[in-house]
Amino acid sequence: MERHLLLLAVSATFGVVAHSALSVTLLIVIPSFLCFLHYSLGLSVKVVGIHLVMMVIFLGAASFSKHQNQTIYQGNESRFTITFTDQPNMDGHSLKGFIISEHGERLMLRYKMGSEQEKEKLGRILRIGLSCPVEGSLVVPDKQRNENGFDYQSYLKRKSTHWILKADSISFQACNVGGNSLVHSIRNLRMKGIAYIGENFPKESSGFVTALVFGDQTYIDEDDLTNYQRLGLVHLLAISGLHVSFLTGMLFYLGIRIGITRERMIIVLLIFLPVYMVLSGGSPSVVRSCLMAMLFFLLLLFKERVSAGSTIGLVYIVLLFFRPNMLYDIGFQLSFAVTFSIIISSSIFLRYPQKTLQVFTISIICQLAAFPILLFHFYEASFLGVFLNVVYVPLYSIILLPFSLIALTCHVLSPSLGEPLIAILNFIFILCNKVASAASNVPLASIVFGKPHFFMLTLFVVSLIGLFLTWEESFKKSKWWCGTLIAVLFFQYHAQKLSPFGEVQIIDVGQGDSILIILPFNRGNYLIDTGGQITFPIEPWAESRKKFNTAYNIVIPLLKSKGIHRLDKLILTHADADHAGSAKELIEHFKVEEIVIGGGSEEHYRDMDFVSIARDKNVQMSVIKREDRWVADGAPFIVLNPHGKEENTNDSSIVLYTQLGGLSWLLTGDLEEEGERELLNAFPRLRADILKVGHHGSKTSTSEPFLLQLQPKAALISADKDNRYGHPHEDVLANLETNRIRVFRTDEDGSIIYKYYKRKGTFRKTIP
C-alpha cells in the first residue's frame, strides 16, 4: 500500500507539471517512468494504466484550478472597497499585504503612509475583517526581469492574485468591521500575538520567537536570516513537523496527566490542529505536518494503523488535487522531500545505536534530500550545515521552541515573572546567531554550483534515490551511487569551465548600470559596474526594516545562478552610487581578483565602504587611463577614457571598446555630450556595432554627431521602469530611431543577453 501511494504521488506530480510546463523533455520522462513501473518494478499493465489515469486526473485538476483563477477587473478601475483578510506588513512608511475586494477577488495592496500619526492610527485600528473604501489604481505585477530571477507575476498568480492595488488614499474614518468569523478571530489573535512579541521581547530575539511561535520570519534581522539560509539552517525557523509533534505531544501528555481520557484528548487535538494551522500562518510545511498529525490521530481514534509512508503519500495527493499550485512553493517542496526522506530512510539511522550518530545520519539524509531543491532555487549548498544541524536541530526543538512558548506565556500572565525568562532566551539567541554568523564566514561554508540543467538535476535525483535504496541494505553497497553523486556535483561545479559559449549581459538593476561579461571556458568573468541604490534622507519612523539591496536582490543571485565563483575584474566606471554602490557586498561574497577604477578620479573612492574591505582581502586595485589595454581569450579590451581629470564626474567614466562574438562594443558608463565630442576628436575613425548608451539615455548624452560617426546597429539602455528622471529621454530615442538603430532597454525588456559562440551570437530579452 505504502509503495503504491508514493508512486501514485509521483504520477500526480507529473500530471500537474504537464499542465504548466509541457515540453519535449517531459514527453520523454513520462513514458520512461511508465516503462520503469512496468519493466523494473513489475507492475501490471492495468496498474500502469491507473498511473496514466492519475496523471490525466491531476492534469484536469490543474486545468480547472487555472480556469477558476481569473480576474474580473479590466485595470482601469479606481474605487474599491477592500477587506483585510491576511495580516498586512507595516514596514516603515509602507503598508502592503493581500486583501479581498468587494467582488471577492484577491489583490496585493500597496499604500504609502503620509505621516507618523497616520501610521500610529492605522496600527491601532487595523485588524482582520476591517473593510475600508480605497481610491487608487491597478497595476500588473512585474514579470521576471533578470535571467533566473524572481517572477513576481507568476508568484502572485499562483496565489490567485492578478493585480497590485496602489492605493492613493484609504478612508479610515469610513472603515467598518464585518462579522467576526472564527478564522478572522484566530488571525486577529495571531496579529495581537506578533505585536505583543515585538513590543515586549528584545529585537535580537523577537523575530526568532515570532517565527517559532507564529511562523512569520518577516521580523528576523536580514543578516541573521541570510546566515541561516547559507548554512542550511533556515528550516529551523519554519514551523514544521518538529513543532507540531512537540505541541501535540505536550498537550496530549498534559491532558492525560490531569485525568482526561485518551479518546477525548485525541478529539481535543483534532480540534486544536486546524486552529493551530490558521494561528501559525498556514504555510505549506504547517499544513503538511498538521494534516499528517490529524490523519494519525483520526486513525488512532478508530484503532486503525497506517504506515507513515502511506500517510505522507495520501496527504501529498490530497493537497495537490485541491491546490495544484502548491507544487511550485519552495516550502511545500522542502517539507515533503525532507519528511519523505526521513520516513523511507528510518531503517538506515535506526541501525546505529548511538543517539549522536543517529542525529548525524538524519542530518545527512535531510541535507541530501533538500540539496536538489536548494540547488534549483538558490544555486548553492552548505556542507557545513550537515554538522551544524546536529547541534542546532535539538537546540531549537528541545530548548528554544519550548522556552519561547514558556517565556511568552509567563510574560502574558505575569510580566515580572516573564522578564528574566526573556532575558535568558535573548542571550541564547544572541549566542546562536553569533555562532551562525562566524560559521557562515568560514571559507567554503556555502558552495556555489549554479543553476543545474534539467538533465543534471535528473541525474542528481536518480543518484540520490539509488544511494538511499542501497544504503538501506548496507553502506558498502551504496559506494557506487555515492561516487556517481560526487561526480555529478563535480561536473556541475565546473560546468562553466566546460562551456564554449560567451555572454554579454546588461543586468536590469533598476536606475543604474551593471554589465556582466563571461568569456568562453571561464577565461574571464568581468563585471562592469554593480548598480546600487541612490538614497534620500528619510524620517526615522519611515525607515524600513528590510531595505532593497541591488547586490543581494539582483546581482549576487544572478552571478550564483551562472555558477560564477570569482570575478577576474570588477570595473567601476565612476563613483556614483548607481554604478558602484553595491561593490562592498560583491567583494564580501565573491573572490575578486582585481578592482579597476579610472585615472584622475581616485579621490572619489577614498571614503567608499568597499575600499577597506578590498584592502583587508588583498584585492588588487588598478587605475586605468586612455590607451591601456588587455587581451583575454583573443578578445581585445581597449580603454578610450578617461584621459585626464574631468570636472564632470560623468565625463570621467571609463569607456571600453571590445570585440566579442563577431561584434564591436562601446561601453560608455555615464559619458555625456562633452565627453562624446572629446572622444570623437581623439578617435576620428571610431566605429561600434553595439553602443551602450551613456547616462541611462539622458538628453545630455548620445548626440547626433556621436551616432553618425559610430554607426551602431543596436543601442543598449539601462534605466529603471517608471523612473523619476524620465530616462531614456524622448530626444535620445528619436535620434536612435532616425538613425535606424535597434534599441534594447532594460525598463521595457528586462536584462538584455547576447550569447555567442566564436563569431556568431544572438540577442535575447528577458521580458519577451
Buried (B, 14 or more C-beta within 10 A) or exposed (E): EBBBBBBBBBBBBBBBBBBBEEEEEBEEBBEEBBEEBBEEEEBEEEBBEBBBEBBEBBBBBBBEBBEEBEBEBEEEBEEBBBBBBBBBBBBBBBBBBBBBBEEEBBBBBBBEBEEEEBBEBBEEEBBBBBBBBBEBBBBEBBBBBBBBBBBBBBBBBBBBBBBBBBBEEBEBEEBEBEEEEEBBBBBBBBBEBBEBBBEBBBEBBBBBBBBBBBBBBBBBBEEBBBBBBBBBBBBBBBBBBBBBBBBBEEBBEEBEEEEBEEEEBBBBBBEBBBBBBBBBBBBBBBBBBBBBBBBBBBEBBEEEEBEBBBBBBBBBBEBBBEBBBBBBBEBBBBBBBBBBBBBBBBEBBEEBEEEEEBBBBBBBBBBBBBBBBBBBBBBBBBBBBBBBBBBBBBBBBEEBBBBBBEBBEBBEEEEEEBBEBBEEBBEBBEEBBEBBBEBBEEEEBBEBBBBBEEEBBBBBBBBBEBBBBBBBEEEEEBEEBBEBBEEBBEBBBBBBEEBEBBBBBBBBBBBBBBBBBBBBEBBBBBBBBBBBBEEEEEEEEBEEBBEEBBBBBBBBBBBBBBBBBEBBBBBBBBBBBBBBBBBBBBBBBBEBBBBBBBBBBEEBBEEBEBBEBBEEEEBEEEBBBBEBEEEBEEBEBBBBBBBEEBEEBBBBBBBBBBBBBEBBBBBBBBBBBBBBBBBBEEBEEBEBBBBBBBBBBBBBBBBEEBBEBBEBBBBBBBBBBEBEEEBBBEBBBEBBEEBEBEBBBBBEBBBBBBBBBEEEBEBBBBBE
